């Protein structure tokens, strides 16, 4: 998880962490999607999600979020 978090912070990306050890509903959502390990990254703009550190997908999600923010200006 630290690699994902550090990568997002270096790019000033907005993100939210859900602690599945403290949030049984969040844990169940991950299980329902078939995940058995952390971290799971959710792109709230597209609904895409994946397991682990994937810079290509993270960069695409950040770019899409920036494009949406620019369109709202």
URTAGI-V504999 format. One record per residue. N is the residue number from 0. RES is the residue in one small letter. PSI is psi in radians with two decimals (* if undefined). Layout:
# URTAGI-V504999
N;RES;PSI  N;RES;PSI
This chain:
# URTAGI-V504999
0;x;-0.58  1;x;-0.62  2;x;-0.74  3;x;-0.85  4;x;-0.82  5;x;-0.71  6;x;-0.79  7;x;-0.74  8;x;-0.70  9;x;-0.41  10;x;0.18  11;x;0.65  12;x;2.53  13;x;2.38  14;x;2.84  15;x;2.38  16;x;2.31  17;x;2.06  18;x;1.79  19;x;-0.24  20;x;-0.36  21;x;-0.16  22;x;1.61  23;x;-0.52  24;x;-0.71  25;x;-0.73  26;x;-0.76  27;x;-0.68  28;x;-0.73  29;x;-0.76  30;x;-0.71  31;x;-0.51  32;x;-0.07  33;x;0.10  34;x;2.45  35;x;-0.01  36;x;2.81  37;x;2.78  38;x;2.63  39;x;2.26  40;x;2.29  41;x;2.27  42;x;1.84  43;x;-0.29  44;x;-0.61  45;x;-0.30  46;x;-0.02  47;x;2.63  48;x;2.67  49;x;2.84  50;x;2.39  51;x;-3.08  52;x;1.99  53;x;1.55  54;x;-0.61  55;x;-0.83  56;x;-0.66  57;x;-0.80  58;x;-0.70  59;x;-0.70  60;x;-0.73  61;x;-0.76  62;x;-0.74  63;x;-0.73  64;x;-0.72  65;x;-0.69  66;x;-0.74  67;x;-0.72  68;x;-0.70  69;x;-0.63  70;x;-0.45  71;x;-0.21  72;x;*
